[in-house]
């Protein structure tokens, strides 16, 4: 049904086409944000070496980063069993 509505909007008046383009952009942006926020299995892809990320260990979630020969997480190096990771969000802008 949604596809039918979008198809009709794309072939309608200028206002309907403009609205359809806006909806298309929202769908694309939503997919991008969902991909950014997902937990990535380490078997699928690894973060860059040295990039701080959230890491999922068997029993908890922590901040750590990958090294050239393992993982580092606040004093635990190389022996951490990371299953998933995800990028950290940007900190909020603070104005004085």
N, C-alpha and C positions, 0 to 999 in steps of 0.2 A: 504494500500500500504506500509506504514512504517513497519508494522508487517511482511509483506512478505519479504521486503528487509532485515530486521533483521534476519528472519528465514534462508534465503539463506546465509547471512553472517556467522551465527553461524555454519552452516554446510559446509562452504567453506574451503579455505586454512588456514594455521596457521595465516597469516597476516589478513585475513578477520575475523577470530574468535577473534583475538586480537582487531581489530577495533570494532567489535560488542560488546565485553566486555567493551571497553572504552565508547561506546555510552550508554550501559546499565548503567554504573556508572554515566554518566552525567544525564541521566533521573532520577535516584534515587536522586542524589544531588539536581537537580532542584526541585523535589517534596519536599524535606526536607526544602530547602530555602523558597519555596512558603508557606509552612506550618508555618515556623518561622515568616514570615512577615505578616501573616494575622491577622485581627482583630477578636478576640475571643468573642462571646457573653457571658455575665456573666451567662446566663442560661445553657451554655454548660460546662464551666469550670472556676474556679477562680484561680488567682495567689496565690502564697504562702503569708501568712500573713507577712507584713513588706517589701515585695519585691517591689521596685520602678518600676512602669510600666507606659506606656502611657494609659490614660483613656479617653474614649469617653463619654462626657456628652451630653445632648440634644442639647446644643448650641455651644459647643467648645470642644477642645482636650487639655488635661493638663497632667502633671505628678503627680502621686499620688501613694498611696499604700493602701492595704486592712489591716484593723486592725481586732482584734478578734470580734468586734461588729459593723463594718461599714467600711467606706472609709475615708481616710485623703487626702486632697489635698490643701497644702499651706494655712492653716488657716480655711478651710472648713472641718469640721469633722462630719461624721455620716449622714449628710443630702444630700450628693452629690448623684445624680441619675445617676450612672454609667450604661451604656448600653453595652459597649464593652471595651476590654483592649488588649494590646499587649506588648510584651517584649521590653525593651529598647535595642538599639544596643550597642555594645561595643564601648567605645571611641577609637579614633585613637591612635596609638603609636606615641609618640613624642620623638625624640632623640635630645639631646642638641647640 
